[in-house]
């Protein structure tokens, strides 16, 4: 039996829950969970914000732990390895997207907490292709959030061939944005942080920002017109996107990894005139996750975390829901 924490109804408190996972499939891996990040996506799923949750619901998709068992056909992993597991848990491995290395775009992609039980448990299972070994140089107590939030902001750097000479803006200095600052600084970019909170300037600079813009200051926003090769939006708020499109250089890109609540409105002419783009992306493929972990290990990059015991799980959820997390929460056994 697997012992977990589950919500029995929409938005309910998590309670002790156990289930029989059945026989381990031949290409599955079972992980003894040591740590698991608490992500805002867990909160969205708990509340069924996206209409895809099933109850009892076991959250948890930023898992770090030791492999306890492997299926008969698993060839890439072994018992006793420390590994991580993120948002995705299986992809078909034969479609055009999987075969070209874009497993995260697989049309039959399975998610760790959608239609199955996640990592807020003593054990969790996934197919071997999405279970990633940890480099020795990363801290297992902190690395969990990289498997969702981290790769979400790292993936565009790889996908769009961001160069060390590029000027990049990051909107929002929170759970996603603070990791984006650290990655982009280490990548070599000239990085500008946009925040509605001017009190975050000092911390944003410590995290890697070369410049800081108070996004409530119209003159400050106007001063960066025609400045950026890429602007990465990590927020879940509606903004005046025309201002940020205006801040792009020709061929610049406004890219969304945060889910804004309303449709994005933009005039087409500035896009055509400057050959600019608006785009979005999900998390990354297994190879991108592995690259991110290697890069993080080389440069000593880790998320800023707060730690709670699993016994404090509902307290941790309330802390996140109140907007008090600085900046990611990790649960530990």
C-alpha positions, 0 to 999 in steps of 0.5 A, a space after each residue: 500500500 502507498 500512504 499519501 495525503 489526499 483531498 476527498 472533495 474540491 478544495 478540501 483539506 488533505 487527509 491521510 489516504 492509502 491505496 494499492 498501486 497494483 503490480 509495477 508495470 514493466 517500464 515503470 519506476 517506483 520512487 521513495 519520496 524524500 521531498 516534494 515541492 508544493 507548486 501553485 499548480 497543485 493548488 489549482 488542481 486542488 480547487 479544480 480550476 482547470 476542470 480536470 481534477 479527480 477525487 480523491 486527489 493526491 497532489 505533488 509533482 516536484 518529487 525527489 527521492 530514491 528509486 525503490 523498485 524498477 519494472 522488468 524492462 527498465 534499462 536506464 535506472 537502477 534501485 538506489 539512485 536519487 532521482 526527480 519527477 516533475 509535471 509529466 510522468 509518461 509520453 508515448 515515445 513514438 509520435 513525431 513530438 517524442 521522436 524529435 525530442 519534444 516529449 512535453 508536447 506529446 498529444 497523449 502526455 500523462 501528467 503526474 497528478 492528472 488522473 493519477 496519484 501524485 507525490 504527496 505520499 511515501 511513494 510515487 510511480 512514473 514511467 522511466 523516461 520522465 524519471 531524471 537522475 540528480 547530479 551529485 552537486 545539487 541539494 536534494 532538499 531544494 532541487 524539487 521545484 526545478 522539476 516544474 517551475 525551474 524547467 518552465 522558465 529554463 525551457 524558453 532559453 533553450 527553445 528560442 536559442 537565447 544568447 548571452 548577449 541578449 537583453 531579457 526582461 522578466 515580469 514578476 519576481 515570484 515562484 517562477 520569476 526568481 528562478 528565471 533571474 538566476 538562470 538568465 544571469 548565469 546564461 550571461 544575459 543582461 537581465 531586467 526585473 519588472 515588479 509592481 513592488 519596488 521593495 523587491 528591487 534589492 532582492 531582484 538584483 541579488 537574484 541576478 537582475 542587472 536592472 529593475 523596473 517598477 511596472 507601476 511607473 509609466 515613465 520607467 516603462 517608457 524608458 525601456 522602449 525598444 530594449 529587449 530581445 525577450 520578455 518572459 512573463 511569469 505572472 498570473 495577472 492581466 497587464 497592458 501587454 502593448 507596453 511590453 510589446 513596445 519594449 521589444 526590439 525588432 524580432 523580439 518575443 513576449 513569451 508567457 509561462 504564467 497563466 494570465 486570467 483573460 485573453 491577451 489583446 494586442 494590435 497586430 501592426 506593432 507585431 508586423 512592423 517589428 516582426 515581433 512574436 507572442 508565444 507560450 510554452 509548457 514545461 520541458 522535455 526529459 532532455 531539457 530537464 537533464 540539461 537544466 539540472 546540469 546547468 544548475 549544478 555547474 552554476 550553483 543555481 537553486 530555488 529560494 525555498 521554505 521547508 515544511 514537514 509533510 505533517 504540516 501539509 495543510 499549513 503549507 497550502 494555506 501559506 502558499 494560498 495566502 501569497 506568503 511563500 518565499 519563493 517555493 515550498 518544499 515538503 519533507 518526510 
